[in-house]
């Protein structure tokens, strides 16, 4: 059953990707959500309208949570988490690090997820109990054994940047690793941990649609996802820590140490 869900997620993500690429190649209509840093483009809205419409057609009655607010709450145990354009700021600046992210959960259990970067035609997929894949080939997390030899990734919020604690974490992890990258798409960051491009990831304040597909990818690729206390990650929790599993405890200890100096809401 989960494979049917995954096939639908893949088809819809790829079609939504075509909408993004069409918009990406022309002049962009950029608006702002509430302040002068949180961008939204017509591409976000068109992509989401298409995704929600198609999900309603394929799975009538399923609940849908979508970033631009066109989803729906129903009594169904099944809920789709949709990010129609993750990496909007990149997209608006013609930096080709953006994607469509679609995942399905049954109550608290993630069943299927797809992340698609249409610019590079890179497709990450996962189904519960069936592993994770990149462009159809099975993937696994990296085998890097220590934090000091790892390459990490993170992100920074578009809102309330001045009160975000993450610069402290960024500086500390940069000094303790081979480096930290910041590419501007949490979904792709998580996908890259699943495929072994990165060894670990952390971030604050992410929404369910940002991470649902990526969390399943990492779990199915053999990695680990938790909060800073080491407890299982719950979608929408204040902090997320994801890794290849081998460096997870080292990352968690560093994050916990920093959080004692620079408290973050909900970090422990």
Protein Blocks (a to p, Z undefined) as FASTA:
>chain_A
ZZmmmmmmmmmmmmmmmmmmmmmmmccddddehiambccdfklmmmmmmmmmmmmmmmgh
iacddfkopaccdfbfbdcdddfbghklmmmnopacdcddddddehjacfbdcdddfklo
pacdddehiapaeehiacdddfbfbfklcccdddddfbhklmpcklmmmmmmmmmmnbdc
dehpaklmmmmmmnomambdcdehiafklmmmmmmmmmmnopacddfkopacdehiabdc
ddehlmmmmmmmmmmmmmmmmccehkZZ
